[in-house]
Each structure stands twice: as structure tokens, then as C-alpha cells.
Amino acid sequence: MESRGGDAEAAGGPRVLVVGGGIAGLAAAQRLCGHPAFPHLRVLEATARAGGRIRSERSFGGVAEVGAHWIHGPSRGNPVFQLAAKYGLLGEKELSEENQQVETGGHLGLPSACYASSGASVSLQLVAEMASLFYGLIDQTREFLHSAETPVPSVGEYLKREIRRHVAGWTGDEEAKKLKLAVLNTFFNVECCISGTHSMDLVALAPFGEYSVLPGLDCTFPGGYQGLTNRMVASLPEDVMVFNKPVKTIHWKGSFQEAALPGETFPVLVECEDGSHFPAHHVIVTVPLGFLKERLDTFFDPPLPTEKAEAIRKIGFGTNNKIFLEFEEPFWEPDCQIIQVVWEDSSPLEDAAPSLQDAWFKKLIGFLVLPAFESAHVLCGFIAGLESEFMETLSDEEVLQSLTQVLRRVTGNPRLPAPRSLLRSRWHSAPYTRGSYSYVAVGSTGDDLDLLAQPLPADGAHGQLQILFAGEATHRTFYSTTHGALLSGWREADRLLGLWGLQVRQPRPRL
Ligand SMILES: Cc1cc2nc3c(=O)[nH]c(=O)nc-3n(C[C@H](O)[C@H](O)[C@H](O)COP(=O)(O)OP(=O)(O)OC[C@H]3O[C@@H](n4cnc5c(N)ncnc54)[C@H](O)[C@@H]3O)c2cc1C
């Protein structure tokens, strides 16, 4: 076999560092640790815990998912589903054939109740009609997949153009039309949560259909999503995880030495914020795109090639947050699963500048009723965009007060008891995340995600690959998901195994 690592082989295998202990980093580490050729492996994690955007907190006498909520498309082709099943983390219903065969098209289910800002409830038939119109148009966007030219640049503009056409054919009085548009506006806000963007006008039309939806009715982890990443950590040798080790700068294309190993040189040196240094042959970077965007100028030395840096700037990365409210008593019906909220003065056809201080809460799409709590009654609200980022700047009391007012208004009950506690995510303020997940923004394409995934140096033949990239934003068709992140970690581990002429031990999932 051709010698690929020189020094590294002499020292008993290459030194590999994984930056970031989210599911992508853990997947890469697990794959490499399964191979005796990689005994010198460390995962440097900035925070005190593993899991990253998978974060389950014990709250309200149950588990609250602060980050990832569902396995999207839980069926055989989904590696997160497979791994969770292997670890015994899913229930009978989640594992059932019936569940795996459901085709959702990636759309959220219909609400069980829909409240309007006047305090009236909206007919669920009207909501279902608007959902069918909206999701029909979303599905139509696939027509433009790989089109060199699209009629408009963004998904938002396309949806609005088509909705205008429909409105022209609507009969009925003006009030009824206004209500339909207000319901549609809530669906735009739902889609902003799904895409993790401020506005669908920011999401590129042509590549939108490239995001792949797997079959299966989205399911949750009865014991919490983090059970999965905890199990992955537990499978690693004890000294692999290094917590509270934020990486400051990755020096590459160098020739670095370590006092303990005189004569050996390493092409990469990872410098941490606490002043410690780790020399390595290969580094797998899995930090979130939001972090990369913010630290682009200082995180790599020498800086990334222009094309790669441009891809990082162009790919979208927005905010979606959750707000959990715990109530003494439920005000909703026992079988209620999703509560939608509609602001009757809103319309997707009117461009309103975000009014943050006074009306941030109008971006909230409504609430999921969380069934998993035995003695507590908990709703989980979702809110995306600049309004969500503004919400992060408020105190818990301010958010609780605003949402109590919203709920009193929409239920028409001015005496509705305030929630007794609140828990929320703040993904935009999180220094090592800076947002929620990626999307293909206007001005970028799937090629930019592939470009982000390319290892460096670009001309690095054989053992010369120094920086490899994984993380949800590097998966062209499953970006923004846990399964995309997991696959990206395996992909980069396999790249290293291939580079060193080694066989991949675990079979790849069939996708
Ligand atoms: C609110 C919310 C809801 C979501 N819902 C779903 C869902 O229902 N289903 C789904 O499939 N996906 C969902 N996602 C997306 C999913 O959580 C992510 O795609 C996935 O967890 C990303 O994994 P990752 O390993 O790429 O990144 P991360 O999990 O973000 O891991 C990156 C790690 O790098 C660390 N790090 C950052 N900077 C440094 C540094 N300088 N040095 C060292 N370490 C560093 C971070 O602390 C973090 O632990 C959701 C995300 C959010 C925020």
C-alpha cells in the first residue's frame, strides 16, 4: 500500500480532532473510534455538554426539547431513526410499519383549534382549505428544481404571486377574504419556522425542492432526543470528549511541532480560547454555520479560499425558537394537539416591516400541546425570524406577560390564568450556534452546500487533507435536520478512512 501519512504512520496513526460535539461531530468520532487506526482522536466541544442543537431539559415533570423535536421522516432510510431504534429509544408506535409508511410531504399537521385575534375561533374547514392551497403551492415549487431561470427569485414571492391569482377568483365578502389571507399569513409563518428563516422571500425558489422528505410520520423520543447523543457519547472511549474547550483558530498549511513528540510535524494546529494548543493531521469542523459566519475572519489561519468563504456568507442561517408555557389547568380540549393563532389584520400580500417592540408575538404560529407530561399542562409555541431574535432580548417575565395577553385576547377570556412557568430557547444568542439551522437563501444553490462540504486544501491529494467539514449545513438534501448532520459526520469519517486506505466497518445506510 502506498504510504499516505509519513510521520503519522510512524507515530501509530494520524491525530484527528473533531471540533464540535453535536450529532455530526459525535457521528464522525463514533465511526473513527470503531477503527484501531485512529487511536489519537479528540472531540473538542465549546460547552459543558454534548448534543449541540439536540438538547432535552428535564422540566415540568417531563422532558422539554429545547432544540430538535422530531425525527423527520422516521423510516428505514433515516439513519437517526435506525440508530434510535437500535438503542431502544423509540416506542412501539414510532417503530410501527404503519407509522413508517405515512407520507406527510414534510408539512405540519392541521390544527385542532384555531383562534383569531378578535377572540373568535376560525372554522377548521376554512383552515383546512387554506392549508390545502398553501401546501399545494409549496409542492408546486418542485417544478423549478434545477431550472436555470425562475419567474421570481424566492419561494415567498412565488407563493404570493400564485395566491394573488387565487384571490382574484375568490367570491364572498371582503371580511371573509381578509380572514382567508390572515390564515394564509399564519401558514407563511409556519413555513418560516420550518425553513428557519425570517421571511420566505429570503428562501431561493429553484433549489427549494432539493430538500428531501423521507416517508414516516414525524415522531419524538419518549425519553428525550438527547438520549440519542448521550448514547453516542457513552460509546466513545472515555478520554475522547474534551468539554469546555472552545476553539479559537485553526492554523493550517503549517508545520507544527509538539514538545512531547520531537521530530514529528503536524500540518494543523488548533488553538483554543483558553490558550491551549492541539496539533493534528486532520481536523473535522462541525461548528454551526451561524458560528462560522460570525467568526469567518478569525477562525481559519490562513483564511479560507474565497469561494468557500463566499458559500458560508451566501447560505442562509436563521432563527426558530420555542417557548414552553406551563399551565395550572388546560384551557384546551383533551384531544387538542395543535393550536393555531391567526392575526386578522395580517396578510402575506402586504409587506409589513417587522414591528418588534409592540408586535413581535404576532410571528408566533401557535402552540403544540405536549402530551408527555403527566401532572403538568404544557404548550410549546414556535416563533421564527427577527421577531424571534427580538424575543430573545426580553426577560422571561416580559415574554410571559405578552403571551398571557395574547392568549387572553385570542380565547376571548380576559381572566384566563397566566401560565405558571415559562421555558424558552435562545438559539440566536447562543455564542456557539448563533441561530437555528440553515436554508438555501436567494443568491445561493445546493452547490454552495456541496462547496462548504469540500475538504481543504482543495488540491490536497492523499494524506494532505487538513480540514474536513461536516454539520447539517453541509448536507445538500437533508440540511437543517439531525439525520443530515449525522450523515455528514459519517461522510467525513469515511473520507478519512478511505484516505488511509481503510475499509469502512459499519455498513452505510441505504439512502
Ligand atoms: C429549535 C430547533 C428545532 C429543531 N427541530 C428539529 C427537528 O424537529 N428535527 C430535526 O431533524 N432537526 C431539528 N433541528 C435541527 C437539528 O437540531 C440540527 O440540524 C442538528 O442537531 C445539527 O447538528 P450539528 O452536529 O450539525 O450541529 P450542532 O448540534 O450545533 O453541534 C455543533 C457543536 O459545535 C460546538 N461548537 C461551536 N463552536 C465551537 C468552537 N469554536 N469550538 C468547539 N466547539 C464548538 C457547539 O457547542 C455544538 O455542540 C432543530 C434545531 C433547532 C435549533
The ligand as an SDF file (V2000), in Angstrom:
LIG
                    3D

 53 58  0  0  0  0  0  0  0  0999 V2000
  -35.3030   24.9630   17.7530 C   0  0  0  0  0  0  0  0  0  0  0  0
  -34.7920   23.8750   16.8520 C   0  0  0  0  0  0  0  0  0  0  0  0
  -35.6440   22.8810   16.4360 C   0  0  0  0  0  0  0  0  0  0  0  0
  -35.1710   21.8540   15.5980 C   0  0  0  0  0  0  0  0  0  0  0  0
  -36.0220   20.8460   15.2640 N   0  0  0  0  0  0  0  0  0  0  0  0
  -35.5600   19.8030   14.5490 C   0  0  0  0  0  0  0  0  0  0  0  0
  -36.3760   18.6680   14.3250 C   0  0  0  0  0  0  0  0  0  0  0  0
  -37.5180   18.6100   14.8000 O   0  0  0  0  0  0  0  0  0  0  0  0
  -35.8570   17.6430   13.5940 N   0  0  0  0  0  0  0  0  0  0  0  0
  -34.5950   17.6870   13.0530 C   0  0  0  0  0  0  0  0  0  0  0  0
  -34.1850   16.7330   12.3750 O   0  0  0  0  0  0  0  0  0  0  0  0
  -33.7970   18.7540   13.2710 N   0  0  0  0  0  0  0  0  0  0  0  0
  -34.2410   19.7980   14.0050 C   0  0  0  0  0  0  0  0  0  0  0  0
  -33.4220   20.8470   14.2820 N   0  0  0  0  0  0  0  0  0  0  0  0
  -32.0950   20.9030   13.6440 C   0  0  0  0  0  0  0  0  0  0  0  0
  -31.0910   19.9680   14.3240 C   0  0  0  0  0  0  0  0  0  0  0  0
  -31.1270   20.1890   15.7070 O   0  0  0  0  0  0  0  0  0  0  0  0
  -29.7180   20.2670   13.7680 C   0  0  0  0  0  0  0  0  0  0  0  0
  -29.7310   20.1960   12.3460 O   0  0  0  0  0  0  0  0  0  0  0  0
  -28.6390   19.2920   14.2560 C   0  0  0  0  0  0  0  0  0  0  0  0
  -28.7950   18.9870   15.6280 O   0  0  0  0  0  0  0  0  0  0  0  0
  -27.2860   19.9090   13.9790 C   0  0  0  0  0  0  0  0  0  0  0  0
  -26.2410   19.0610   14.3950 O   0  0  0  0  0  0  0  0  0  0  0  0
  -24.7320   19.5080   14.1330 P   0  0  0  0  0  0  0  0  0  0  0  0
  -23.8790   18.4910   14.7590 O   0  0  0  0  0  0  0  0  0  0  0  0
  -24.5640   19.8350   12.6960 O   0  0  0  0  0  0  0  0  0  0  0  0
  -24.5860   20.9160   14.8910 O   0  0  0  0  0  0  0  0  0  0  0  0
  -24.7050   21.2380   16.4470 P   0  0  0  0  0  0  0  0  0  0  0  0
  -25.6650   20.3250   17.1030 O   0  0  0  0  0  0  0  0  0  0  0  0
  -24.9760   22.6930   16.5580 O   0  0  0  0  0  0  0  0  0  0  0  0
  -23.2620   20.8980   17.0100 O   0  0  0  0  0  0  0  0  0  0  0  0
  -22.1880   21.7550   16.8430 C   0  0  0  0  0  0  0  0  0  0  0  0
  -21.3850   21.7650   18.1290 C   0  0  0  0  0  0  0  0  0  0  0  0
  -20.2340   22.5870   17.9240 O   0  0  0  0  0  0  0  0  0  0  0  0
  -19.9680   23.2530   19.1320 C   0  0  0  0  0  0  0  0  0  0  0  0
  -19.1100   24.4030   18.8300 N   0  0  0  0  0  0  0  0  0  0  0  0
  -19.4420   25.5580   18.1990 C   0  0  0  0  0  0  0  0  0  0  0  0
  -18.3880   26.3650   18.1140 N   0  0  0  0  0  0  0  0  0  0  0  0
  -17.3490   25.6970   18.6710 C   0  0  0  0  0  0  0  0  0  0  0  0
  -15.9940   26.0280   18.8680 C   0  0  0  0  0  0  0  0  0  0  0  0
  -15.4930   27.1950   18.4880 N   0  0  0  0  0  0  0  0  0  0  0  0
  -15.1990   25.1180   19.4740 N   0  0  0  0  0  0  0  0  0  0  0  0
  -15.6860   23.9160   19.8820 C   0  0  0  0  0  0  0  0  0  0  0  0
  -16.9670   23.5670   19.7230 N   0  0  0  0  0  0  0  0  0  0  0  0
  -17.7980   24.4480   19.1160 C   0  0  0  0  0  0  0  0  0  0  0  0
  -21.3250   23.6220   19.6590 C   0  0  0  0  0  0  0  0  0  0  0  0
  -21.3090   23.9140   21.0320 O   0  0  0  0  0  0  0  0  0  0  0  0
  -22.1220   22.3600   19.3210 C   0  0  0  0  0  0  0  0  0  0  0  0
  -22.1190   21.4420   20.3980 O   0  0  0  0  0  0  0  0  0  0  0  0
  -33.8470   21.8610   15.1440 C   0  0  0  0  0  0  0  0  0  0  0  0
  -32.9820   22.8630   15.5890 C   0  0  0  0  0  0  0  0  0  0  0  0
  -33.4380   23.8570   16.4360 C   0  0  0  0  0  0  0  0  0  0  0  0
  -32.4850   24.9210   16.8930 C   0  0  0  0  0  0  0  0  0  0  0  0
  1  2  1  0
  2  3  1  0
  2 52  2  0
  3  4  2  0
  4  5  1  0
  4 50  1  0
  5  6  2  0
  6  7  1  0
  6 13  1  0
  7  8  2  0
  7  9  1  0
  9 10  1  0
 10 11  2  0
 10 12  1  0
 12 13  2  0
 13 14  1  0
 14 15  1  0
 14 50  1  0
 15 16  1  0
 16 17  1  0
 16 18  1  0
 18 19  1  0
 18 20  1  0
 20 21  1  0
 20 22  1  0
 22 23  1  0
 23 24  1  0
 24 25  2  0
 24 26  1  0
 24 27  1  0
 27 28  1  0
 28 29  2  0
 28 30  1  0
 28 31  1  0
 31 32  1  0
 32 33  1  0
 33 34  1  0
 33 48  1  0
 34 35  1  0
 35 36  1  0
 35 46  1  0
 36 37  1  0
 36 45  1  0
 37 38  2  0
 38 39  1  0
 39 40  1  0
 39 45  2  0
 40 41  1  0
 40 42  2  0
 42 43  1  0
 43 44  2  0
 44 45  1  0
 46 47  1  0
 46 48  1  0
 48 49  1  0
 50 51  2  0
 51 52  1  0
 52 53  1  0
M  END
$$$$
